[in-house]
Amino acid sequence: MKNGKGLDVYSIGEMLIDFIPGGEPDSYIRHAGGAPANFAAAAAKNGLDAAMCCSVGDDDFGRYLYKALSQLGVSAPNTVMCKNAVTTMSFVSLDEHGERSFTFARCPGADMFLLENMVDDDEVLASRLVHAGSFSLSESPAREATLKAMRLAHEAGHLVSFDVNYRDTVWHGQRCECARRVAEAAPYIDILKISDEEADLVGGEENIPAFMKQYDISAVAETLGDKGSECYFAGNVITTPSRHVEAVDTTGAGDAFFGAFMSSLLIEGVDAKEKLTPDAVSRAAKYGNISASICVSGYGGISSIPTRDEILSAMGETKNETLGNQQHNQRI
């Protein structure tokens, strides 16, 4: 922890490498990625103290991932490298419509997520926000450790956010089982992020309000690709269009959205569910959509996630305007 103080964001989950097409035939650009890693990077770029807790393969890709995060100001508490595992990788191909598909390279049976002894309870309890990305669908120490961290933070009154990751369903081919796992985590979630492709994991878009009521979830942020986002909050649906989009659903855009979304809430002092307001959620969605748009134009990945100043600039604003600047240096 930084200077013995609690972190703003403690992000837990998987890291991976995305390979996206480069500028020349048969060339690819590798990006560090994964929802929790992108979230932590976005928080750090928005001026928040952020840490990423996970495990990766003790290989070139694993070392690249940690280096990429550290260069962005993200610390890695309780780092564990898995010597007998290959870092999760996805080769991304885009068709003429901008739609993407994945080919995975994962060591069969390898758990590329955190290990149970990696999560420090004191660090979790000292953080303002605990974010969890996808966890293994299998019965594993990783899943148990993730759920425990979410529960501890939730019971302590901190914000807990969760990012559903459809890569798990692609890999396992078990959407019903994934939906059950999401429901298992739901009692500890304050803010849930899904994409329009993942809505069926909570019973479909028409069931989102009922799902929120059933599990006392405060807000659901649904990313809609080039159409922006919809945020379900306090019985309302806050629709925010995207801006400056040059491609559809380039890898990392959804994570860039949610990282900026949650970061803006923390900067404004929203670090508990009772502090959420429609205005704060609406502003957060606006910053998230701008961040996703900038990330898309930069071909995705954590290296393309914009800083807070870049987001403000894209909105025609200055450093001293909006986003709760008066509260930025006041940790609530």
Sequence and secondary structure as in RCSB ss.txt:
>XXXX:A:sequence
MKNGKGLDVYSIGEMLIDFIPGGEPDSYIRHAGGAPANFAAAAAKNGLDAAMCCSVGDDDFGRYLYKALSQLGVS
APNTVMCKNAVTTMSFVSLDEHGERSFTFARCPGADMFLLENMVDDDEVLASRLVHAGSFSLSESPAREATLKAM
RLAHEAGHLVSFDVNYRDTVWHGQRCECARRVAEAAPYIDILKISDEEADLVGGEENIPAFMKQYDISAVAETLG
DKGSECYFAGNVITTPSRHVEAVDTTGAGDAFFGAFMSSLLIEGVDAKEKLTPDAVSRAAKYGNISASICVSGYG
GISSIPTRDEILSAMGETKNETLGNQQHNQRI
>XXXX:A:secstr
 GGGS  SEEEES  EEEEEE SSTT EEEEEE HHHHHHHHHHHTT  EEEE EEESSHHHHHHHHHHHHTT B
 TT EEETT    EEEEEE TTS EEEEEE  TT   S  GGG  HHHHHH SEEEE    SSS HHHHHHHHHH
HHHHHTT EEEEE  HHHHHHH  HHHHHHHHHHHGGG SEEEEEGGGGGGGT GGGHHHHHHHHT  EEEEE G
GG EEEEETTEEEEE   S  SSS TTHHHHHHHHHHHHHHHTT  SGGG  HHHHHHHHHHHHHHHHHHHHTTS
SGGG   HHHHHHHTT  TTSSTTGGGTT   
